[in-house]
């Protein structure tokens, strides 16, 4: 609970809190609560959703194992996709090579082999699609190991070349 003025927890709670809470702590908690209400009006705010998805240990899997409703998980994915497309995804030009499925000078067999050999990897130029497709990262891989990887930010630094715009 968050200590609130007049010895109560939050305004939605009817649980009495002992009156031994110092007034400065109650004032600080009230100010913090008001600030949170201003910037994070709900627990499913964009900042929360996007930061959770961009944590390579969590991605969308966090919402699934936390038993979020499917529609909420879909909303989280839609949220990050919209922000990605609007703010960060590089704009592609018409006639880009990615739109040309096969090399016209190659044989049918060469194209079949190329397709088959890369079938286990996702074929997308979209960094967000590739990032979400990959499995979540083991928490041990983001731990600080003699300065090699320093949390999620360290993971993103290591994968900066793979995800230059997403990182």
C-alpha positions as CSV (number, residue, x, y, z in Angstrom):
1,X,0.0,0.0,0.0
2,X,1.0,3.6,-0.3
3,X,0.6,5.6,2.9
4,X,-1.8,8.4,2.3
5,X,-3.0,11.3,4.3
6,X,-5.2,10.8,7.3
7,X,-3.7,7.3,8.1
8,X,-5.3,5.5,5.2
9,X,-3.6,3.6,2.3
10,X,-4.8,4.7,-1.1
11,X,-8.0,6.5,-1.6
12,X,-9.5,3.3,-3.0
13,X,-8.6,1.4,0.2
14,X,-10.5,1.3,3.4
15,X,-7.6,-0.3,5.4
16,X,-6.4,1.8,8.3
17,X,-2.7,2.5,8.5
18,X,-1.2,3.2,11.9
19,X,-0.9,6.9,12.6
20,X,2.8,6.5,13.3
21,X,3.7,7.4,9.7
22,X,5.7,10.6,9.7
23,X,3.9,13.5,8.0
24,X,6.9,14.0,5.6
25,X,6.5,10.4,4.4
26,X,2.8,10.8,3.9
27,X,3.4,14.1,1.9
28,X,6.1,12.4,-0.2
29,X,3.8,9.4,-0.9
30,X,1.0,11.7,-1.9
31,X,3.2,13.7,-4.2
32,X,4.6,10.5,-5.8
33,X,1.1,9.1,-6.2
34,X,-0.1,12.2,-8.0
35,X,2.9,12.2,-10.3
36,X,2.3,8.6,-11.2
37,X,-1.4,9.3,-11.9
38,X,-0.3,12.1,-14.2
39,X,2.3,10.1,-16.3
40,X,1.1,6.6,-15.9
41,X,-2.7,6.8,-15.6
42,X,-3.0,3.0,-16.0
43,X,-0.8,0.0,-15.6
44,X,-1.0,-0.7,-19.3
45,X,0.5,2.6,-20.3
46,X,2.7,2.7,-23.5
47,X,5.9,3.2,-21.6
48,X,5.3,0.1,-19.5
49,X,4.3,-2.1,-22.5
50,X,7.1,-1.0,-24.7
51,X,9.8,-1.3,-22.1
52,X,8.6,-4.8,-21.2
53,X,8.6,-5.9,-24.8
54,X,12.0,-4.4,-25.4
55,X,13.5,-6.3,-22.5
56,X,15.0,-9.3,-24.3
57,X,14.2,-11.5,-21.3
58,X,10.5,-10.7,-21.5
59,X,9.3,-9.6,-25.0
60,X,5.6,-10.6,-25.5
61,X,6.2,-13.9,-23.6
62,X,6.0,-12.0,-20.3
63,X,2.3,-11.2,-21.0
64,X,1.5,-14.8,-21.9
65,X,3.1,-16.3,-18.8
66,X,1.5,-13.6,-16.6
67,X,-1.8,-14.8,-17.9
68,X,-2.8,-11.6,-19.6
69,X,-5.9,-11.9,-21.7
70,X,-5.2,-12.5,-25.4
71,X,-6.7,-9.2,-26.3
72,X,-4.4,-7.3,-23.9
73,X,-1.4,-9.1,-25.3
74,X,-2.5,-8.2,-28.8
75,X,-3.0,-4.6,-27.7
76,X,0.6,-4.5,-26.4
77,X,1.9,-5.8,-29.7
78,X,-0.2,-3.3,-31.6
79,X,1.1,-0.5,-29.4
80,X,4.8,-1.2,-30.0
81,X,4.2,-1.9,-33.7
82,X,2.5,1.5,-34.1
83,X,5.2,3.4,-32.3
84,X,7.9,1.5,-34.2
85,X,6.3,2.2,-37.6
86,X,5.6,5.9,-36.8
87,X,8.8,6.9,-35.0
88,X,11.7,4.5,-35.7
89,X,11.2,2.1,-38.6
90,X,13.3,3.3,-41.6
91,X,11.2,4.1,-44.6
92,X,11.7,1.8,-47.6
93,X,11.8,3.0,-51.2
94,X,9.5,1.6,-53.9
95,X,11.2,-1.1,-55.9
96,X,13.5,-2.2,-53.1
97,X,15.3,-5.5,-53.6
98,X,13.4,-7.0,-50.7
99,X,10.3,-6.8,-52.9
100,X,11.9,-8.9,-55.6
101,X,11.5,-12.5,-54.4
102,X,14.0,-14.3,-56.7
103,X,17.0,-13.6,-58.8
104,X,15.7,-13.8,-62.4
105,X,19.1,-15.1,-63.6
106,X,19.1,-18.0,-61.1
107,X,17.8,-21.5,-61.9
108,X,14.6,-22.8,-60.3
109,X,16.8,-25.3,-58.3
110,X,19.1,-22.5,-57.0
111,X,16.1,-20.5,-55.8
112,X,14.6,-23.6,-54.2
113,X,17.8,-24.4,-52.4
114,X,18.2,-20.8,-51.2
115,X,14.6,-20.8,-49.9
116,X,15.1,-24.1,-48.2
117,X,18.4,-23.3,-46.5
118,X,17.0,-20.1,-44.9
119,X,13.6,-21.5,-43.9
120,X,14.6,-21.9,-40.3
121,X,15.4,-18.1,-40.1
122,X,12.8,-15.4,-40.4
123,X,13.0,-13.6,-43.7
124,X,12.1,-10.0,-42.8
125,X,13.8,-6.7,-43.1
126,X,11.7,-5.4,-40.3
127,X,13.8,-5.4,-37.2
128,X,10.8,-5.5,-34.8
129,X,9.4,-8.6,-36.5
130,X,12.8,-10.3,-36.3
131,X,13.3,-9.3,-32.7
132,X,9.8,-10.5,-31.6
133,X,10.2,-13.8,-33.6
134,X,13.4,-14.7,-31.8
135,X,13.1,-16.5,-28.4
136,X,13.5,-14.7,-25.2
137,X,16.9,-14.4,-23.8
138,X,17.9,-16.3,-20.6
139,X,18.2,-13.9,-17.7
140,X,21.8,-15.2,-17.1
141,X,22.8,-13.7,-20.5
142,X,22.0,-10.2,-19.3
143,X,23.8,-10.4,-16.0
144,X,27.0,-8.4,-15.5
145,X,29.8,-10.8,-16.1
146,X,33.1,-9.0,-15.6
147,X,31.8,-6.0,-17.6
148,X,30.8,-8.1,-20.7
149,X,27.0,-7.7,-20.6
150,X,25.4,-5.1,-18.3
151,X,21.8,-5.9,-18.1
152,X,19.3,-5.3,-21.0
153,X,21.2,-2.2,-22.1
154,X,24.3,-4.3,-22.5
155,X,22.4,-6.9,-24.5
156,X,21.1,-4.2,-26.8
157,X,24.7,-2.8,-27.2
158,X,25.9,-6.2,-28.3
159,X,23.1,-6.6,-30.7
160,X,23.2,-3.0,-32.1
161,X,24.5,-4.2,-35.5
162,X,21.6,-6.7,-35.8
163,X,19.0,-4.2,-34.7
164,X,20.4,-0.8,-35.5
165,X,17.2,1.2,-35.5
166,X,15.4,-0.8,-32.7
167,X,18.4,-0.5,-30.4
